[in-house]
Amino acid sequence: MEEKKRSSLQDFAVRVGERLAGNAVLLAAAALACLALDLWFGGSGLAAALAVAFLLVVAALFPAQSNELRAEERADHGTRRMELLPATDLAAAVQDPLYIFDTRGDVVFANEAASAAFGAIAPGMTLQLKFRAPEMHDFIARVMENGKGPFAIDYAERVPFERAYRVSAMAIGDDSGLFVMLFKDQSEARRIDRMRADFIANASHELRTPLASIAGFIETLRGPARDDAKARDAFLEIMQDQTSRMARLIDDLLSLSRLEVKPYGKPGGRLDLRPLIGGVRDALAHLAGESGVTIELDVPEQPVEVAGHRDELVQVFENLLENACKYGSSGGRVVISASGTEPDVERTVTVTDFGPGIAEEHIPRITERFYRVDVETSRAQKGTGLGLAIVKHILTRHGARLSVRSKVGEGSSFIVHFPPPD
């Protein structure tokens, strides 16, 4: 019972406090007025004290203005301000290309984004003259003829470069005689969709080839070669190579997937690149020996520090050095060098081979997933076509970049550029 009374008193006190707070301005003004009157009539203070006490009681009992009511008043004030804004100011604030046109198809207004995307257009110019594609002519005519809408169409610009838009249009108001047309750029989304489709197709193809090979050998081993020990050993060895190839491909796919889901925050820890690339050279010494390649290390005496994740950067240089040993083996040697020891100087690590080199037309695409300069050579060297894509992803996370210099017949240099550490 006592607890219930205490709770009721607490609720009452809270309500009184809310009402006093809600009428704070009124109380302050009334108190000042009472003090002024008290001073006028002699300044004893008793009358003012009684008046203030009376006002406190009234304010506690008088409903305070609610938060909801104050919010409604602010919303009404905002609405009135919106009504005073010119429509062209609102249209100009839109980040996507936007046109306002009338029932004849003449442009009334074009925002800055529209001028940047499609070129300037003078008010009064017919919109059909700006967009000459037949589908856009039909779309604009349909909007003007059929009224309110909304209407939508896909539209592509191919000059100066390809861009894809989702165009929507509708009438403004009921009887304004004006229409608005908005262009939403879908180019990046379409590009990502194409990349996803290509990636799935390429991954499926890369897995299908060894699977078909293994299935064929299994069928042979269960049939004609059932009792042929020599053929069985040869087939099993090939099947082992094919399963290893699939395992490497799956590992690279998982690695790429893990990199893509990681947040793109810059790494905070510092590390010296000299022992890191020295460790990578030692780890790949057996591969270099099998390929007939000597790995030479050229690093300065002072630390070459960068901000980075050790394991990820080891993966970068392992990929680059492994590629140099495999595809540049005809040169007989690979040089890995580092530079950049001053505080504000870019750090670079260069992996150079002296093999057959890469033709210029291939260089912009070699970091694409599954892109190969020479498909047969790549598969013979047990490549998955994902190594340089992984390198690019890791370097992007580190705020770094990869550049390539190559000349056919003279070898290739893969240069990793790191920003100076903060």
C-alpha positions in Angstrom: 0.0 0.0 0.0 2.8 2.4 1.0 4.6 1.6 -2.2 1.5 2.4 -4.2 1.1 5.7 -2.5 4.8 6.5 -3.1 4.4 5.6 -6.8 1.3 7.9 -7.1 3.2 10.8 -5.4 6.1 10.3 -7.8 3.8 10.3 -10.8 2.1 13.5 -9.5 5.5 15.2 -9.0 6.6 14.3 -12.5 3.4 15.7 -14.0 3.8 18.9 -11.9 7.4 19.2 -13.0 6.4 18.8 -16.7 3.7 21.4 -16.4 6.0 23.9 -14.7 8.7 23.3 -17.4 6.1 23.7 -20.1 5.0 27.0 -18.7 8.5 28.2 -17.8 8.3 31.3 -20.1 4.9 32.3 -18.7 6.1 31.9 -15.1 9.2 34.0 -15.7 7.3 36.8 -17.3 4.6 36.8 -14.5 7.2 36.7 -11.7 9.0 39.7 -13.2 5.7 41.6 -13.4 4.9 40.8 -9.7 8.3 42.0 -8.6 7.8 45.2 -10.5 4.4 45.8 -8.9 5.8 45.0 -5.4 8.6 47.6 -5.9 6.1 50.1 -7.1 4.0 49.7 -3.9 6.8 49.9 -1.4 9.1 46.9 -2.0 8.3 44.8 1.2 8.5 41.6 -0.9 5.6 39.8 0.8 3.1 40.7 -2.0 5.5 39.5 -4.6 6.2 36.2 -2.8 2.5 35.5 -2.4 1.9 36.3 -6.1 4.7 34.0 -7.2 3.4 31.2 -5.0 -0.1 31.7 -6.5 1.4 31.6 -10.0 3.3 28.4 -9.3 0.1 26.7 -8.1 -1.8 27.8 -11.2 1.1 26.8 -13.6 1.2 23.3 -11.9 -2.5 22.8 -12.5 -2.6 24.5 -15.9 -1.8 22.0 -18.8 1.5 22.7 -20.3 2.0 22.8 -24.1 2.7 19.3 -25.2 5.8 18.2 -27.2 3.4 17.0 -29.9 1.8 20.4 -30.1 5.1 22.1 -30.3 6.2 19.7 -33.0 3.0 20.4 -34.9 3.7 24.1 -34.7 7.2 23.6 -36.0 5.9 21.4 -38.8 3.3 24.1 -39.8 6.1 26.7 -39.8 8.2 24.4 -42.0 5.2 23.9 -44.4 4.7 27.6 -44.7 8.4 28.1 -45.5 8.1 25.3 -48.1 5.1 27.0 -49.7 7.2 30.2 -50.1 10.0 28.4 -51.9 10.0 28.7 -55.7 9.6 25.4 -57.6 12.8 26.0 -59.5 14.8 26.2 -56.2 13.5 22.8 -55.3 14.3 21.4 -58.8 17.8 22.9 -58.7 18.5 21.1 -55.4 17.9 17.6 -57.0 21.2 15.9 -57.7 20.0 13.9 -60.7 19.3 15.4 -64.2 15.8 16.9 -64.2 13.7 18.8 -66.8 10.5 20.6 -66.4 8.5 21.0 -69.7 5.1 22.1 -70.9 2.3 20.6 -73.0 4.2 21.5 -76.3 7.3 19.7 -75.1 9.2 23.0 -74.6 11.7 23.1 -71.8 10.7 25.4 -69.0 13.6 24.5 -66.6 16.7 22.3 -66.6 18.8 21.9 -63.4 22.6 21.9 -63.3 22.8 18.1 -63.2 20.9 17.9 -66.5 23.3 20.5 -68.1 26.3 18.6 -66.9 25.0 15.2 -68.1 23.4 16.2 -71.5 24.7 19.7 -72.2 23.0 23.1 -71.8 19.6 23.6 -73.2 17.9 27.0 -73.5 14.4 27.5 -72.0 11.8 27.3 -74.8 13.8 24.7 -76.7 11.8 21.6 -77.6 12.9 18.6 -75.5 12.7 16.2 -78.5 15.5 18.1 -80.1 17.8 17.3 -77.1 16.9 13.6 -77.1 16.7 12.3 -80.6 16.3 8.6 -79.8 12.9 7.3 -81.1 12.0 5.7 -77.8 12.5 9.1 -76.0 10.3 10.8 -78.6 7.6 8.3 -78.0 8.0 8.5 -74.2 7.7 12.3 -74.1 4.7 12.2 -76.4 3.0 9.6 -74.2 3.6 11.7 -71.1 2.1 14.8 -72.6 -0.9 12.9 -74.1 -1.9 10.6 -71.2 -1.6 13.1 -68.4 -0.7 12.5 -64.8 1.4 9.3 -64.9 3.9 8.4 -63.5 5.6 6.9 -66.6 9.0 5.2 -66.8 11.5 4.0 -69.5 15.1 2.7 -69.7 17.3 5.0 -71.8 21.0 4.6 -72.8 23.4 7.4 -73.9 26.4 6.1 -75.9 28.3 9.3 -76.6 30.8 10.3 -75.3 30.7 7.1 -73.3 28.0 4.6 -72.5 25.5 5.5 -69.7 22.3 3.8 -68.7 19.4 5.8 -67.2 16.0 5.0 -65.7 13.8 7.9 -66.8 10.6 8.7 -65.0 8.1 11.5 -65.8 4.7 12.7 -64.5 2.5 15.8 -64.5 3.1 18.5 -61.8 -0.1 19.1 -59.9 -3.6 18.8 -61.5 -3.9 21.7 -63.9 -0.4 23.3 -64.1 0.2 22.2 -67.7 3.7 21.3 -66.7 5.6 17.9 -66.5 8.7 16.8 -64.7 11.2 14.3 -66.1 13.9 12.8 -63.9 17.0 10.7 -65.1 18.3 8.2 -62.6 21.8 7.0 -63.5 21.9 3.2 -63.5 25.3 2.8 -65.2 27.2 1.6 -62.1 24.4 -0.9 -61.1 24.3 -2.3 -64.6 28.1 -2.6 -64.7 28.1 -4.5 -61.4 25.3 -6.8 -62.7 27.4 -7.5 -65.8 30.5 -8.2 -63.7 28.5 -10.5 -61.4 27.1 -12.4 -64.4 30.6 -12.6 -66.0 32.1 -13.8 -62.8 29.6 -16.6 -62.3 30.0 -17.7 -65.9 33.8 -17.6 -65.7 33.9 -19.4 -62.3 31.5 -22.1 -63.7 33.7 -22.6 -66.8 36.9 -22.8 -64.7 35.3 -25.5 -62.5 33.5 -27.3 -65.3 36.7 -28.1 -67.2 38.5 -30.1 -64.5 35.3 -31.7 -63.4 34.7 -32.9 -66.9 38.2 -34.2 -67.1 37.9 -36.1 -63.8 34.5 -37.5 -64.8 36.0 -38.8 -68.1 39.0 -40.5 -66.3 36.6 -42.1 -63.7 34.5 -43.5 -66.5 37.7 -44.9 -68.3 39.0 -46.4 -65.0 35.7 -48.1 -64.4 35.7 -49.5 -68.0 38.6 -50.1 -70.5 41.4 -49.2 -68.0 40.0 -51.2 -65.1 42.9 -53.7 -65.1 45.6 -51.5 -66.7 47.9 -50.5 -63.8 50.0 -48.2 -65.8 47.1 -46.2 -67.2 45.5 -46.1 -63.8 48.5 -44.5 -62.2 48.7 -41.9 -65.0 45.0 -41.1 -64.8 45.1 -40.8 -61.0 48.0 -38.4 -61.3 46.1 -36.2 -63.7 43.0 -36.4 -61.6 45.0 -35.2 -58.6 46.3 -32.2 -60.6 42.8 -31.3 -61.6 41.5 -31.5 -58.0 44.4 -29.4 -56.8 43.5 -26.8 -59.5 39.9 -26.7 -58.3 41.1 -26.4 -54.7 43.3 -23.4 -55.6 40.4 -21.8 -57.5 38.0 -22.2 -54.6 40.7 -20.9 -52.2 41.1 -17.8 -54.3 37.4 -17.3 -54.7 37.0 -17.5 -50.9 39.9 -15.1 -50.4 38.4 -12.6 -52.8 35.0 -12.9 -51.1 36.5 -12.3 -47.7 38.3 -9.2 -48.9 35.1 -7.8 -50.5 33.0 -8.1 -47.3 35.7 -6.4 -45.1 35.1 -2.7 -44.3 37.3 -0.3 -46.3 39.0 1.3 -43.2 42.7 2.2 -43.6 45.0 -0.1 -41.6 46.5 1.6 -38.6 49.6 -0.4 -37.7 53.0 0.3 -39.2 55.4 -2.3 -40.6 58.7 -2.4 -42.3 58.5 -3.8 -45.9 62.1 -5.0 -46.0 61.8 -8.1 -43.7 58.3 -8.8 -45.2 59.5 -9.1 -48.8 62.6 -10.9 -47.6 60.3 -13.5 -46.0 58.3 -13.8 -49.1 61.4 -14.4 -51.2 62.6 -17.2 -48.8 59.1 -18.8 -48.8 59.1 -19.0 -52.6 62.7 -20.1 -53.0 61.6 -23.7 -53.8 59.3 -22.4 -56.6 62.1 -20.3 -58.0 64.4 -23.3 -58.0 61.8 -25.4 -59.9 61.3 -22.6 -62.4 65.1 -22.1 -62.9 64.9 -18.5 -61.6 67.2 -16.6 -59.2 65.4 -14.1 -57.0 67.5 -11.0 -56.2 66.6 -8.6 -53.3 67.4 -4.9 -53.5 66.3 -2.9 -50.4 67.8 0.2 -48.7 69.5 0.0 -45.3 66.8 2.3 -43.7 63.3 1.0 -42.8 60.7 1.3 -45.6 57.6 1.8 -43.4 53.9 1.7 -44.5 50.6 1.4 -42.8 49.3 -2.1 -43.5 48.1 -5.5 -42.5 51.0 -8.0 -42.6 49.1 -11.1 -43.7 47.4 -9.2 -46.6 50.6 -7.6 -47.8 52.4 -11.0 -47.7 49.6 -12.3 -50.0 50.2 -9.3 -52.4 53.9 -10.0 -52.8 53.5 -13.7 -52.9 51.1 -13.3 -55.8 53.4 -10.9 -57.7 56.6 -12.9 -57.0 55.0 -16.2 -57.9 53.7 -14.8 -61.2 57.2 -13.4 -62.0 58.8 -16.8 -61.3 56.2 -18.7 -63.4 55.6 -16.4 -66.4 59.0 -14.7 -66.5 61.1 -17.8 -66.0 62.7 -17.6 -69.4 64.6 -14.5 -68.2 66.4 -16.6 -65.5 66.1 -14.0 -62.7 63.6 -11.9 -60.8 64.5 -8.7 -58.9 62.3 -7.4 -56.0 63.3 -3.9 -54.8 61.9 -1.4 -52.4 62.4 2.4 -52.0 61.1 5.3 -50.1 62.6 6.0 -46.7 62.0 9.7 -46.2 58.9 10.7 -44.1 56.8 12.3 -46.8 57.9 10.2 -49.8 55.9 7.5 -51.6 56.9 4.0 -50.8 57.3 1.6 -53.7 58.0 -2.1 -54.1 58.9 -3.3 -57.6 58.9 -6.9 -58.9 60.7 -7.2 -62.2 61.1 -10.2 -64.4 63.0 -10.5 -67.7 60.7 -12.9 -69.5 58.5 -12.5 -72.6 56.7 -9.4 -71.4 53.1 -8.3 -71.8 51.6 -6.7 -74.9 50.3 -3.1 -74.3 46.7 -3.9 -75.0 46.5 -6.5 -72.2 47.9 -4.2 -69.4 44.7 -2.3 -68.6 42.8 -5.6 -68.1 45.2 -7.9 -66.3 43.7 -7.2 -62.8 40.2 -8.3 -64.0 38.9 -11.5 -62.6 39.8 -14.5 -64.8 41.5 -12.3 -67.4 44.5 -14.1 -68.9 47.1 -12.8 -71.4 47.7 -16.4 -72.5 45.1 -18.9 -71.4 47.1 -22.1 -72.2 50.2 -20.8 -70.5 48.3 -19.7 -67.5 46.6 -23.1 -67.1 49.9 -24.9 -67.7 51.4 -22.8 -64.8 48.4 -23.7 -62.6 47.0 -20.2 -62.5 43.5 -19.4 -61.5 43.1 -16.0 -63.1 42.3 -14.4 -59.8 45.7 -13.5 -58.3 46.0 -10.0 -59.6 42.4 -9.3 -58.8 43.1 -10.2 -55.2 46.3 -8.0 -55.3 44.2 -5.0 -56.5 41.6 -5.5 -53.8 44.1 -5.6 -51.0 46.0 -2.6 -52.3 42.7 -0.6 -52.6 42.0 -1.4 -48.9 45.5 0.0 -48.1 45.1 3.2 -50.1 47.8 1.9 -52.4 47.8 1.1 -56.2 49.4 -1.2 -58.7 51.1 0.0 -61.9 52.6 -2.1 -64.7 55.4 -1.4 -67.1 56.2 -4.0 -69.8 57.7 -4.4 -73.2 57.3 -7.5 -75.3 60.5 -9.5 -75.3 62.1 -7.5 -72.4 60.1 -8.5 -69.3 57.6 -6.8 -67.0 57.7 -4.7 -63.8 54.8 -4.7 -61.3 55.1 -1.6 -59.1 53.2 -1.3 -55.8 52.8 2.4 -54.7 52.1 3.0 -51.0 51.3 6.5 -49.6 53.6 7.7 -46.8 52.4 6.6 -43.4 50.6 9.2 -41.3 
